[in-house]
Amino acid sequence: MKCIIIDDEPKARRLLRILVEENCPKITAILEAGDLLSGVEIIKEQEPSIVFLDIEMPEHSGLEILEFIEKDVVNFEIIFTTAYSEYAIEAFQLAAVDYLLKPVRPAQVRQAVDKAVNLLGKSQINEKLESLRSSLLKGEFNKIALPVSDGVQFVPIDEIILLKAEGMYTTFYTQAGELVVSKPLKNFVPTLQEKSNFYRPHRSYLINLKYIKQYVKSDGGYIVMDNDQQVSISRDKRDEFFAFISNL
């Protein structure tokens, strides 16, 4: 399996090459390029399976890669390498695009490559990159990318009614219906709780407060959502819940 490292910093390329060589035995050939256009030519000639792509480079940003490669022939996975500050990490998470935050560490590289190998050919990378680019350029993170059996589904955050934990799975209840994702609830809580409308009244639920229909006092108290799903409230969360909704 081939990979290419596209980064304008020679030291960054050398470090990542060493980390890949030492931690990723599935990768048997490592190519390099110092700018996006050179990298694109190598990608067209060598057809690597994984592209390590720096975002901030002179002349052309890594986000512009799809402007130089025909979208219908993209057959590789991208792992962005970035020194972006934390504010932008949300965009990567919501678009389900993998990234390595500089300075890069061995465990990050192993995990990212293993994930990329598993996603080869089925991750809808074109849609992910368009979503990421739009988010970073506009500062609007209005969709979340959810891994499903046949690829990735992009769900408007505003249309999410609630999330329910199902062991290592999470059920998303949206205006369009239900969607089961093979990741635990905790994976989505930090990102969505930053949105002012999301609240966690119980360890098994994360709800969008705009879709609350009713609070019922009986049976210890519970919430009824617009889709008639009943949501429990933890005993130690009741006062916080009432304080939270009173400030809306």
PyRosetta script that sets phi, psi and omega in degrees:
from pyrosetta import init, pose_from_sequence

init()
pose = pose_from_sequence("MKCIIIDDEPKARRLLRILVEENCPKITAILEAGDLLSGVEIIKEQEPSIVFLDIEMPEHSGLEILEFIEKDVVNFEIIFTTAYSEYAIEAFQLAAVDYLLKPVRPAQVRQAVDKAVNLLGKSQINEKLESLRSSLLKGEFNKIALPVSDGVQFVPIDEIILLKAEGMYTTFYTQAGELVVSKPLKNFVPTLQEKSNFYRPHRSYLINLKYIKQYVKSDGGYIVMDNDQQVSISRDKRDEFFAFISNL")
pose.set_psi(1, 133.7)
pose.set_omega(1, -179.4)
pose.set_phi(2, -100.2)
pose.set_psi(2, 151.8)
pose.set_omega(2, 169.9)
pose.set_phi(3, -137.2)
pose.set_psi(3, 162.0)
pose.set_omega(3, 174.6)
pose.set_phi(4, -131.7)
pose.set_psi(4, 139.8)
pose.set_omega(4, 176.3)
pose.set_phi(5, -107.4)
pose.set_psi(5, 116.2)
pose.set_omega(5, 179.0)
pose.set_phi(6, -111.0)
pose.set_psi(6, 109.0)
pose.set_omega(6, -176.2)
pose.set_phi(7, -158.2)
pose.set_psi(7, 135.9)
pose.set_omega(7, -178.2)
pose.set_phi(8, -79.1)
pose.set_psi(8, -7.5)
pose.set_omega(8, 180.0)
pose.set_phi(9, -99.9)
pose.set_psi(9, 112.6)
pose.set_omega(9, -179.2)
pose.set_phi(10, -56.4)
pose.set_psi(10, -39.4)
pose.set_omega(10, -179.5)
pose.set_phi(11, -64.5)
pose.set_psi(11, -39.3)
pose.set_omega(11, 179.1)
pose.set_phi(12, -65.5)
pose.set_psi(12, -39.2)
pose.set_omega(12, 178.2)
pose.set_phi(13, -65.1)
pose.set_psi(13, -43.5)
pose.set_omega(13, -179.1)
pose.set_phi(14, -62.9)
pose.set_psi(14, -43.8)
pose.set_omega(14, -179.7)
pose.set_phi(15, -62.4)
pose.set_psi(15, -46.2)
pose.set_omega(15, -178.3)
pose.set_phi(16, -66.6)
pose.set_psi(16, -37.2)
pose.set_omega(16, 176.6)
pose.set_phi(17, -58.4)
pose.set_psi(17, -46.4)
pose.set_omega(17, 179.9)
pose.set_phi(18, -61.9)
pose.set_psi(18, -43.8)
pose.set_omega(18, -179.0)
pose.set_phi(19, -64.1)
pose.set_psi(19, -39.2)
pose.set_omega(19, 178.4)
pose.set_phi(20, -68.0)
pose.set_psi(20, -44.9)
pose.set_omega(20, 179.9)
pose.set_phi(21, -59.8)
pose.set_psi(21, -39.0)
pose.set_omega(21, -174.8)
pose.set_phi(22, -84.5)
pose.set_psi(22, -19.8)
pose.set_omega(22, -171.2)
pose.set_phi(23, -123.5)
pose.set_psi(23, -6.4)
pose.set_omega(23, -173.5)
pose.set_phi(24, -130.6)
pose.set_psi(24, 79.6)
pose.set_omega(24, -176.4)
pose.set_phi(25, -64.2)
pose.set_psi(25, -20.2)
pose.set_omega(25, 179.7)
pose.set_phi(26, -69.8)
pose.set_psi(26, -22.6)
pose.set_omega(26, 178.9)
pose.set_phi(27, -90.5)
pose.set_psi(27, 118.0)
pose.set_omega(27, -174.4)
pose.set_phi(28, -107.5)
pose.set_psi(28, -11.4)
pose.set_omega(28, 178.4)
pose.set_phi(29, -141.4)
pose.set_psi(29, 130.1)
pose.set_omega(29, -178.5)
pose.set_phi(30, -119.4)
pose.set_psi(30, 119.4)
pose.set_omega(30, 178.8)
pose.set_phi(31, -103.2)
pose.set_psi(31, 161.7)
pose.set_omega(31, -178.9)
pose.set_phi(32, -138.9)
pose.set_psi(32, 151.6)
pose.set_omega(32, 173.3)
pose.set_phi(33, -149.3)
pose.set_psi(33, 145.6)
pose.set_omega(33, -176.4)
pose.set_phi(34, -96.2)
pose.set_psi(34, -2.6)
pose.set_omega(34, 177.0)
pose.set_phi(35, -155.4)
pose.set_psi(35, 166.3)
pose.set_omega(35, -172.8)
pose.set_phi(36, -63.8)
pose.set_psi(36, -46.9)
pose.set_omega(36, -175.3)
pose.set_phi(37, -63.9)
pose.set_psi(37, -39.9)
pose.set_omega(37, 175.5)
pose.set_phi(38, -63.4)
pose.set_psi(38, -40.9)
pose.set_omega(38, 178.7)
pose.set_phi(39, -62.9)
pose.set_psi(39, -40.5)
pose.set_omega(39, 179.6)
pose.set_phi(40, -61.7)
pose.set_psi(40, -42.3)
pose.set_omega(40, 179.0)
pose.set_phi(41, -62.0)
pose.set_psi(41, -41.7)
pose.set_omega(41, 178.8)
pose.set_phi(42, -65.7)
pose.set_psi(42, -40.9)
pose.set_omega(42, 178.8)
pose.set_phi(43, -59.5)
pose.set_psi(43, -43.7)
pose.set_omega(43, -179.6)
pose.set_phi(44, -65.2)
pose.set_psi(44, -35.7)
pose.set_omega(44, -177.6)
pose.set_phi(45, -81.9)
pose.set_psi(45, -42.4)
pose.set_omega(45, -170.5)
pose.set_phi(46, -100.3)
pose.set_psi(46, -18.2)
pose.set_omega(46, 179.1)
pose.set_phi(47, 51.4)
pose.set_psi(47, 59.5)
pose.set_omega(47, 176.6)
pose.set_phi(48, -67.5)
pose.set_psi(48, 155.5)
pose.set_omega(48, 179.7)
pose.set_phi(49, -84.9)
pose.set_psi(49, -29.1)
pose.set_omega(49, -177.1)
pose.set_phi(50, -129.3)
pose.set_psi(50, 134.4)
pose.set_omega(50, 178.7)
pose.set_phi(51, -118.3)
pose.set_psi(51, 114.1)
pose.set_omega(51, 171.4)
pose.set_phi(52, -86.2)
pose.set_psi(52, 118.1)
pose.set_omega(52, -168.2)
pose.set_phi(53, -128.7)
pose.set_psi(53, 117.4)
pose.set_omega(53, 175.3)
pose.set_phi(54, -73.8)
pose.set_psi(54, 142.9)
pose.set_omega(54, -179.9)
pose.set_phi(55, -84.7)
pose.set_psi(55, -49.4)
pose.set_omega(55, -174.4)
pose.set_phi(56, -91.7)
pose.set_psi(56, 99.1)
pose.set_omega(56, 177.7)
pose.set_phi(57, -133.5)
pose.set_psi(57, 154.2)
pose.set_omega(57, 177.4)
pose.set_phi(58, -62.3)
pose.set_psi(58, 151.2)
pose.set_omega(58, 176.8)
pose.set_phi(59, 71.1)
pose.set_psi(59, -60.1)
pose.set_omega(59, -177.9)
pose.set_phi(60, -132.4)
pose.set_psi(60, 128.4)
pose.set_omega(60, 175.0)
pose.set_phi(61, -72.7)
pose.set_psi(61, 151.2)
pose.set_omega(61, 175.1)
pose.set_phi(62, -58.6)
pose.set_psi(62, -25.5)
pose.set_omega(62, 180.0)
pose.set_phi(63, -67.3)
pose.set_psi(63, -14.2)
pose.set_omega(63, -178.1)
pose.set_phi(64, -89.0)
pose.set_psi(64, 5.8)
pose.set_omega(64, -171.8)
pose.set_phi(65, -56.4)
pose.set_psi(65, -37.0)
pose.set_omega(65, -176.9)
pose.set_phi(66, -72.9)
pose.set_psi(66, -8.9)
pose.set_omega(66, 175.4)
pose.set_phi(67, -78.1)
pose.set_psi(67, -14.3)
pose.set_omega(67, -176.1)
pose.set_phi(68, -117.4)
pose.set_psi(68, -1.6)
pose.set_omega(68, 177.9)
pose.set_phi(69, -129.9)
pose.set_psi(69, 134.1)
pose.set_omega(69, 178.8)
pose.set_phi(70, -63.9)
pose.set_psi(70, 128.2)
pose.set_omega(70, -172.4)
pose.set_phi(71, -62.2)
pose.set_psi(71, -32.4)
pose.set_omega(71, -176.5)
pose.set_phi(72, -77.9)
pose.set_psi(72, -4.1)
pose.set_omega(72, 177.2)
pose.set_phi(73, -114.4)
pose.set_psi(73, 10.2)
pose.set_omega(73, 177.0)
pose.set_phi(74, -71.3)
pose.set_psi(74, 115.2)
pose.set_omega(74, -177.3)
pose.set_phi(75, -130.5)
pose.set_psi(75, 35.4)
pose.set_omega(75, -179.7)
pose.set_phi(76, -134.2)
pose.set_psi(76, 164.8)
pose.set_omega(76, 174.2)
pose.set_phi(77, -103.1)
pose.set_psi(77, 144.5)
pose.set_omega(77, 179.3)
pose.set_phi(78, -108.1)
pose.set_psi(78, 134.2)
pose.set_omega(78, 170.4)
pose.set_phi(79, -120.2)
pose.set_psi(79, 110.8)
pose.set_omega(79, -178.9)
pose.set_phi(80, -75.3)
pose.set_psi(80, 140.5)
pose.set_omega(80, 170.3)
pose.set_phi(81, -111.2)
pose.set_psi(81, 126.2)
pose.set_omega(81, -170.6)
pose.set_phi(82, -148.4)
pose.set_psi(82, 148.5)
pose.set_omega(82, 172.7)
pose.set_phi(83, -105.8)
pose.set_psi(83, 15.5)
pose.set_omega(83, 179.7)
pose.set_phi(84, -53.9)
pose.set_psi(84, 145.9)
pose.set_omega(84, 176.8)
pose.set_phi(85, -72.9)
pose.set_psi(85, 169.2)
pose.set_omega(85, -172.5)
pose.set_phi(86, -57.3)
pose.set_psi(86, -28.2)
pose.set_omega(86, -176.0)
pose.set_phi(87, -59.7)
pose.set_psi(87, -30.2)
pose.set_omega(87, -176.0)
pose.set_phi(88, -87.0)
pose.set_psi(88, -15.6)
pose.set_omega(88, -177.9)
pose.set_phi(89, -61.5)
pose.set_psi(89, -31.5)
pose.set_omega(89, 177.7)
pose.set_phi(90, -57.0)
pose.set_psi(90, -38.6)
pose.set_omega(90, -179.9)
pose.set_phi(91, -63.2)
pose.set_psi(91, -41.7)
pose.set_omega(91, 178.4)
pose.set_phi(92, -63.4)
pose.set_psi(92, -44.1)
pose.set_omega(92, -177.7)
pose.set_phi(93, -65.0)
pose.set_psi(93, -43.4)
pose.set_omega(93, -178.3)
pose.set_phi(94, -68.2)
pose.set_psi(94, -32.8)
pose.set_omega(94, 179.6)
pose.set_phi(95, -86.5)
pose.set_psi(95, -2.4)
pose.set_omega(95, -178.9)
pose.set_phi(96, 57.8)
pose.set_psi(96, 34.5)
pose.set_omega(96, 175.8)
pose.set_phi(97, -98.2)
pose.set_psi(97, 129.4)
pose.set_omega(97, -176.8)
pose.set_phi(98, -78.3)
pose.set_psi(98, 150.2)
pose.set_omega(98, -177.2)
pose.set_phi(99, -148.8)
pose.set_psi(99, 154.2)
pose.set_omega(99, 172.3)
pose.set_phi(100, -116.7)
pose.set_psi(100, 121.7)
pose.set_omega(100, -179.0)
pose.set_phi(101, -87.8)
pose.set_psi(101, 121.6)
pose.set_omega(101, 179.5)
pose.set_phi(102, -70.0)
pose.set_psi(102, 141.4)
pose.set_omega(102, -0.9)
pose.set_phi(103, -72.7)
pose.set_psi(103, 135.3)
pose.set_omega(103, -174.8)
pose.set_phi(104, -74.1)
pose.set_psi(104, 142.7)
pose.set_omega(104, -179.5)
pose.set_phi(105, -120.8)
pose.set_psi(105, 154.3)
pose.set_omega(105, -175.3)
pose.set_phi(106, -55.3)
pose.set_psi(106, -46.1)
pose.set_omega(106, -177.4)
pose.set_phi(107, -61.8)
pose.set_psi(107, -37.2)
pose.set_omega(107, 177.6)
pose.set_phi(108, -60.7)
pose.set_psi(108, -45.1)
pose.set_omega(108, -177.7)
pose.set_phi(109, -63.4)
pose.set_psi(109, -47.2)
pose.set_omega(109, 179.7)
pose.set_phi(110, -56.9)
pose.set_psi(110, -49.7)
pose.set_omega(110, -177.2)
pose.set_phi(111, -63.7)
pose.set_psi(111, -43.2)
pose.set_omega(111, -178.0)
pose.set_phi(112, -65.0)
pose.set_psi(112, -42.2)
pose.set_omega(112, -179.8)
pose.set_phi(113, -67.6)
pose.set_psi(113, -44.2)
pose.set_omega(113, 178.3)
pose.set_phi(114, -58.6)
pose.set_psi(114, -42.1)
pose.set_omega(114, 179.3)
pose.set_phi(115, -65.5)
pose.set_psi(115, -43.0)
pose.set_omega(115, -179.6)
pose.set_phi(116, -62.7)
pose.set_psi(116, -41.9)
pose.set_omega(116, 179.5)
pose.set_phi(117, -61.0)
pose.set_psi(117, -42.0)
pose.set_omega(117, -179.8)
pose.set_phi(118, -68.3)
pose.set_psi(118, -26.0)
pose.set_omega(118, -176.5)
pose.set_phi(119, -93.0)
pose.set_psi(119, -7.8)
pose.set_omega(119, -175.5)
pose.set_phi(120, -51.8)
pose.set_psi(120, 124.5)
pose.set_omega(120, 176.2)
pose.set_phi(121, 85.4)
pose.set_psi(121, -2.7)
pose.set_omega(121, -176.1)
pose.set_phi(122, -141.6)
pose.set_psi(122, 17.9)
pose.set_omega(122, -173.3)
pose.set_phi(123, -104.5)
pose.set_psi(123, 0.1)
pose.set_omega(123, 180.0)
pose.set_phi(124, 53.7)
pose.set_psi(124, 53.8)
pose.set_omega(124, -174.3)
pose.set_phi(125, -60.8)
pose.set_psi(125, -32.5)
pose.set_omega(125, 179.8)
pose.set_phi(126, -59.8)
pose.set_psi(126, -48.9)
pose.set_omega(126, -179.2)
pose.set_phi(127, -64.6)
pose.set_psi(127, -38.1)
pose.set_omega(127, 179.1)
pose.set_phi(128, -61.4)
pose.set_psi(128, -45.8)
pose.set_omega(128, -177.2)
pose.set_phi(129, -67.5)
pose.set_psi(129, -38.2)
pose.set_omega(129, 177.6)
pose.set_phi(130, -63.2)
pose.set_psi(130, -41.3)
pose.set_omega(130, 179.0)
pose.set_phi(131, -64.8)
pose.set_psi(131, -44.2)
pose.set_omega(131, 180.0)
pose.set_phi(132, -63.4)
pose.set_psi(132, -46.7)
pose.set_omega(132, -177.8)
pose.set_phi(133, -62.1)
pose.set_psi(133, -44.0)
pose.set_omega(133, 178.9)
pose.set_phi(134, -61.1)
pose.set_psi(134, -42.3)
pose.set_omega(134, -179.1)
pose.set_phi(135, -64.0)
pose.set_psi(135, -45.0)
pose.set_omega(135, -177.4)
pose.set_phi(136, -69.4)
pose.set_psi(136, -37.3)
pose.set_omega(136, -177.8)
pose.set_phi(137, -74.4)
pose.set_psi(137, -37.5)
pose.set_omega(137, -175.3)
pose.set_phi(138, -96.6)
pose.set_psi(138, -16.4)
pose.set_omega(138, -175.4)
pose.set_phi(139, 70.6)
pose.set_psi(139, 21.4)
pose.set_omega(139, -179.4)
pose.set_phi(140, -114.2)
pose.set_psi(140, 118.9)
pose.set_omega(140, -179.0)
pose.set_phi(141, -112.8)
pose.set_psi(141, 77.4)
pose.set_omega(141, -169.6)
pose.set_phi(142, -104.5)
pose.set_psi(142, 3.0)
pose.set_omega(142, 176.1)
pose.set_phi(143, -135.2)
pose.set_psi(143, 152.8)
pose.set_omega(143, 175.0)
pose.set_phi(144, -120.2)
pose.set_psi(144, 136.3)
pose.set_omega(144, -179.5)
pose.set_phi(145, -93.8)
pose.set_psi(145, 123.7)
pose.set_omega(145, -176.3)
pose.set_phi(146, -115.3)
pose.set_psi(146, 127.7)
pose.set_omega(146, 179.0)
pose.set_phi(147, -72.3)
pose.set_psi(147, 125.8)
pose.set_omega(147, 176.9)
pose.set_phi(148, -123.9)
pose.set_psi(148, 175.0)
pose.set_omega(148, -171.0)
pose.set_phi(149, -59.2)
pose.set_psi(149, -33.7)
pose.set_omega(149, -176.2)
pose.set_phi(150, -109.2)
pose.set_psi(150, 18.5)
pose.set_omega(150, 177.7)
pose.set_phi(151, 146.9)
pose.set_psi(151, -129.2)
pose.set_omega(151, -178.2)
pose.set_phi(152, -134.1)
pose.set_psi(152, 135.3)
pose.set_omega(152, 176.8)
pose.set_phi(153, -112.9)
pose.set_psi(153, 129.3)
pose.set_omega(153, -180.0)
pose.set_phi(154, -95.5)
pose.set_psi(154, 120.2)
pose.set_omega(154, -175.2)
pose.set_phi(155, -116.7)
pose.set_psi(155, 124.9)
pose.set_omega(155, 175.0)
pose.set_phi(156, -59.8)
pose.set_psi(156, 128.2)
pose.set_omega(156, -177.2)
pose.set_phi(157, -60.5)
pose.set_psi(157, -36.3)
pose.set_omega(157, -179.8)
pose.set_phi(158, -63.1)
pose.set_psi(158, -20.1)
pose.set_omega(158, -177.3)
pose.set_phi(159, -94.9)
pose.set_psi(159, -0.2)
pose.set_omega(159, 178.1)
pose.set_phi(160, -80.1)
pose.set_psi(160, 123.1)
pose.set_omega(160, 179.7)
pose.set_phi(161, -87.4)
pose.set_psi(161, -49.0)
pose.set_omega(161, 176.9)
pose.set_phi(162, -163.0)
pose.set_psi(162, 163.3)
pose.set_omega(162, 173.3)
pose.set_phi(163, -119.7)
pose.set_psi(163, 140.4)
pose.set_omega(163, 179.7)
pose.set_phi(164, -127.8)
pose.set_psi(164, 128.9)
pose.set_omega(164, 178.8)
pose.set_phi(165, -73.0)
pose.set_psi(165, 134.7)
pose.set_omega(165, 176.6)
pose.set_phi(166, -132.6)
pose.set_psi(166, 68.5)
pose.set_omega(166, -175.7)
pose.set_phi(167, 68.4)
pose.set_psi(167, -122.1)
pose.set_omega(167, 179.1)
pose.set_phi(168, -87.0)
pose.set_psi(168, 6.5)
pose.set_omega(168, 177.9)
pose.set_phi(169, -115.3)
pose.set_psi(169, 162.0)
pose.set_omega(169, 176.0)
pose.set_phi(170, -132.7)
pose.set_psi(170, 132.0)
pose.set_omega(170, 174.9)
pose.set_phi(171, -97.9)
pose.set_psi(171, 123.0)
pose.set_omega(171, 174.4)
pose.set_phi(172, -94.6)
pose.set_psi(172, 121.8)
pose.set_omega(172, 172.8)
pose.set_phi(173, -100.8)
pose.set_psi(173, 117.9)
pose.set_omega(173, -177.8)
pose.set_phi(174, -124.2)
pose.set_psi(174, 174.9)
pose.set_omega(174, 177.1)
pose.set_phi(175, -63.0)
pose.set_psi(175, -23.4)
pose.set_omega(175, -178.6)
pose.set_phi(176, -91.0)
pose.set_psi(176, -11.3)
pose.set_omega(176, -178.9)
pose.set_phi(177, 139.5)
pose.set_psi(177, -155.7)
pose.set_omega(177, -177.7)
pose.set_phi(178, -108.9)
pose.set_psi(178, 148.8)
pose.set_omega(178, -179.8)
pose.set_phi(179, -144.5)
pose.set_psi(179, 122.1)
pose.set_omega(179, 179.3)
pose.set_phi(180, -98.0)
pose.set_psi(180, 128.5)
pose.set_omega(180, -176.4)
pose.set_phi(181, -119.1)
pose.set_psi(181, 138.4)
pose.set_omega(181, -175.7)
pose.set_phi(182, -85.6)
pose.set_psi(182, 52.3)
pose.set_omega(182, 173.0)
pose.set_phi(183, -140.8)
pose.set_psi(183, 145.9)
pose.set_omega(183, -179.9)
pose.set_phi(184, -70.5)
pose.set_psi(184, 158.8)
pose.set_omega(184, -177.7)
pose.set_phi(185, -55.3)
pose.set_psi(185, -37.5)
pose.set_omega(185, -175.6)
pose.set_phi(186, -59.0)
pose.set_psi(186, -23.2)
pose.set_omega(186, 179.4)
pose.set_phi(187, -67.6)
pose.set_psi(187, -25.2)
pose.set_omega(187, -174.5)
pose.set_phi(188, -104.2)
pose.set_psi(188, -16.6)
pose.set_omega(188, -174.1)
pose.set_phi(189, -61.2)
pose.set_psi(189, -51.4)
pose.set_omega(189, -176.4)
pose.set_phi(190, -58.4)
pose.set_psi(190, -43.3)
pose.set_omega(190, -177.7)
pose.set_phi(191, -66.6)
pose.set_psi(191, -46.9)
pose.set_omega(191, -175.0)
pose.set_phi(192, -78.1)
pose.set_psi(192, -28.7)
pose.set_omega(192, 179.0)
pose.set_phi(193, -68.3)
pose.set_psi(193, -19.8)
pose.set_omega(193, 175.1)
pose.set_phi(194, -68.2)
pose.set_psi(194, -21.1)
pose.set_omega(194, 174.8)
pose.set_phi(195, -78.0)
pose.set_psi(195, 131.1)
pose.set_omega(195, -169.7)
pose.set_phi(196, -60.4)
pose.set_psi(196, -23.7)
pose.set_omega(196, -175.3)
pose.set_phi(197, -86.4)
pose.set_psi(197, -9.4)
pose.set_omega(197, -174.9)
pose.set_phi(198, -95.8)
pose.set_psi(198, 137.5)
pose.set_omega(198, -176.4)
pose.set_phi(199, -144.6)
pose.set_psi(199, 145.8)
pose.set_omega(199, -179.4)
pose.set_phi(200, -110.6)
pose.set_psi(200, 95.4)
pose.set_omega(200, -178.0)
pose.set_phi(201, -81.0)
pose.set_psi(201, -12.1)
pose.set_omega(201, -175.6)
pose.set_phi(202, -156.6)
pose.set_psi(202, 151.1)
pose.set_omega(202, -176.2)
pose.set_phi(203, -62.1)
pose.set_psi(203, -18.2)
pose.set_omega(203, -178.5)
pose.set_phi(204, -96.9)
pose.set_psi(204, -1.5)
pose.set_omega(204, -174.7)
pose.set_phi(205, -136.4)
pose.set_psi(205, 147.4)
pose.set_omega(205, 166.6)
pose.set_phi(206, -132.6)
pose.set_psi(206, 123.2)
pose.set_omega(206, -172.5)
pose.set_phi(207, -119.1)
pose.set_psi(207, 152.8)
pose.set_omega(207, 172.2)
pose.set_phi(208, -94.6)
pose.set_psi(208, 112.3)
pose.set_omega(208, -172.3)
pose.set_phi(209, -61.3)
pose.set_psi(209, -22.3)
pose.set_omega(209, -179.5)
pose.set_phi(210, -69.0)
pose.set_psi(210, -15.0)
pose.set_omega(210, -178.7)
pose.set_phi(211, -106.3)
pose.set_psi(211, 13.6)
pose.set_omega(211, 174.8)
pose.set_phi(212, -70.4)
pose.set_psi(212, 130.8)
pose.set_omega(212, 178.2)
pose.set_phi(213, -103.0)
pose.set_psi(213, -35.1)
pose.set_omega(213, -172.8)
pose.set_phi(214, -161.7)
pose.set_psi(214, 149.2)
pose.set_omega(214, 167.5)
pose.set_phi(215, -112.8)
pose.set_psi(215, 128.4)
pose.set_omega(215, -177.6)
pose.set_phi(216, -111.0)
pose.set_psi(216, 125.7)
pose.set_omega(216, -176.6)
pose.set_phi(217, -76.3)
pose.set_psi(217, -30.1)
pose.set_omega(217, -175.4)
pose.set_phi(218, -67.4)
pose.set_psi(218, 164.2)
pose.set_omega(218, 179.3)
pose.set_phi(219, 56.6)
pose.set_psi(219, 35.8)
pose.set_omega(219, 177.4)
pose.set_phi(220, 85.5)
pose.set_psi(220, -4.6)
pose.set_omega(220, 178.6)
pose.set_phi(221, 92.9)
pose.set_psi(221, 129.8)
pose.set_omega(221, 176.8)
pose.set_phi(222, -155.8)
pose.set_psi(222, 164.9)
pose.set_omega(222, -177.5)
pose.set_phi(223, -105.3)
pose.set_psi(223, 140.5)
pose.set_omega(223, 172.8)
pose.set_phi(224, -112.2)
pose.set_psi(224, 126.2)
pose.set_omega(224, -178.7)
pose.set_phi(225, -90.8)
pose.set_psi(225, 170.9)
pose.set_omega(225, -178.7)
pose.set_phi(226, -60.7)
pose.set_psi(226, -25.3)
pose.set_omega(226, 178.3)
pose.set_phi(227, -92.2)
pose.set_psi(227, 12.5)
pose.set_omega(227, 177.6)
pose.set_phi(228, 72.2)
pose.set_psi(228, 9.7)
pose.set_omega(228, 172.2)
pose.set_phi(229, -70.9)
pose.set_psi(229, 135.6)
pose.set_omega(229, 178.0)
pose.set_phi(230, -95.8)
pose.set_psi(230, 132.7)
pose.set_omega(230, -175.1)
pose.set_phi(231, -121.9)
pose.set_psi(231, 125.9)
pose.set_omega(231, 179.2)
pose.set_phi(232, -73.6)
pose.set_psi(232, 154.1)
pose.set_omega(232, 173.1)
pose.set_phi(233, -119.1)
pose.set_psi(233, 124.2)
pose.set_omega(233, 177.3)
pose.set_phi(234, -61.8)
pose.set_psi(234, 145.6)
pose.set_omega(234, -179.1)
pose.set_phi(235, -56.5)
pose.set_psi(235, -40.8)
pose.set_omega(235, -177.9)
pose.set_phi(236, -79.4)
pose.set_psi(236, 0.7)
pose.set_omega(236, -179.3)
pose.set_phi(237, -106.5)
pose.set_psi(237, -6.6)
pose.set_omega(237, -172.1)
pose.set_phi(238, -62.4)
pose.set_psi(238, -49.9)
pose.set_omega(238, -179.4)
pose.set_phi(239, -62.1)
pose.set_psi(239, -41.8)
pose.set_omega(239, 179.1)
pose.set_phi(240, -63.3)
pose.set_psi(240, -40.1)
pose.set_omega(240, -179.9)
pose.set_phi(241, -61.6)
pose.set_psi(241, -47.1)
pose.set_omega(241, -179.0)
pose.set_phi(242, -66.1)
pose.set_psi(242, -36.7)
pose.set_omega(242, 177.6)
pose.set_phi(243, -66.7)
pose.set_psi(243, -38.1)
pose.set_omega(243, -177.9)
pose.set_phi(244, -65.1)
pose.set_psi(244, -49.1)
pose.set_omega(244, -176.8)
pose.set_phi(245, -72.8)
pose.set_psi(245, -23.9)
pose.set_omega(245, 178.9)
pose.set_phi(246, -70.2)
pose.set_psi(246, -19.5)
pose.set_omega(246, -179.3)
pose.set_phi(247, -93.2)
pose.set_psi(247, -1.2)
pose.set_omega(247, -179.0)
pose.set_phi(248, -76.5)
pose.dump_pdb("model.pdb")
